[in-house]
Amino acid sequence: MNETAALLREYAEQERIAIPEGRLEQFGIYADLLVEWNAKMNLTAVVSPEGIAAKHFLDSILLLKYADVPAGAKLIDVGTGAGFPGVPLLILRPDLKLTLLDGLNKRLVFLGALLKELGLSAELVHARAEEAARKKPYRQAFDFAAARAVAAMPVLCEYCLPFLKPGGVFAAMKGPRADAELAAAERAVSVLGCRAEKPVHYSLPAGDGRTLLLVRRTGPLPAAYPRQSARIAKSPLLSV
């Protein structure tokens, strides 16, 4: 077991999350490949064993502690980057039907190699979120959507909420002071046929604060959304 996997086991135990030995080995492989490929392309600024174990792996799997992800759920990771949170969730929950969406193809090349090495399968989609959400296989097709994107919540909602089927949940993984973002997104949430749930606050081992913003589809999605990216950026659905 490499250092990153050992640290992850320690951190997960502190959160009362049990990771089987075989799954820890997969996380170790993930960490090694991430560092190796990161030398060739810019996948992450976090490359230390402690950082990968806490800020990438633990932060991703804590979603399972604070949100109800049903067995066999269809889950889309929007703007997945180096695979967070989608691939760590799949390692712990191979029952998930995972789609990894990213606008940069070289990241998907890395993820394809990673999934092969881990013996896991997921759909890889090279597209912008607002384009994919207008295609029939993806529009209102998922039980769960997740994103660790840095976009402001009103913008992120328009990118991600169109993927949700009725009753589906979007999890926006944010920093420590994200409650104001959710308030600013009140109009976007309503217009897109959804309802916000109570934010969840937690911390990573080094004390880094995190906020999980959960939004559930409770109504229909208007045909006009999502708009083109330029429109979303120029005129976000801000609350007034």
HUSUL-V290418 format. One record per run of one state. SS is the DSSP state (alpha for helix, beta for strand, coil for the rest). FROM is the first residue (numbers start at 0). TO is the last residue. If there is no record, write none. Layout:
# HUSUL-V290418
SS;FROM;TO
SS;FROM;TO
This chain:
# HUSUL-V290418
coil;0;1
alpha;2;13
coil;14;19
alpha;20;37
coil;38;47
alpha;48;60
coil;61;61
alpha;62;65
coil;66;72
beta;73;77
coil;78;84
alpha;85;91
coil;92;95
beta;96;101
coil;102;103
alpha;104;117
coil;118;121
beta;122;125
coil;126;127
alpha;128;131
coil;132;140
beta;141;146
coil;147;151
alpha;152;162
beta;163;173
coil;174;177
alpha;178;183
coil;184;184
alpha;185;190
coil;191;192
beta;193;195
coil;196;198
beta;199;202
coil;203;207
beta;208;216
coil;217;227
alpha;228;233
coil;234;239
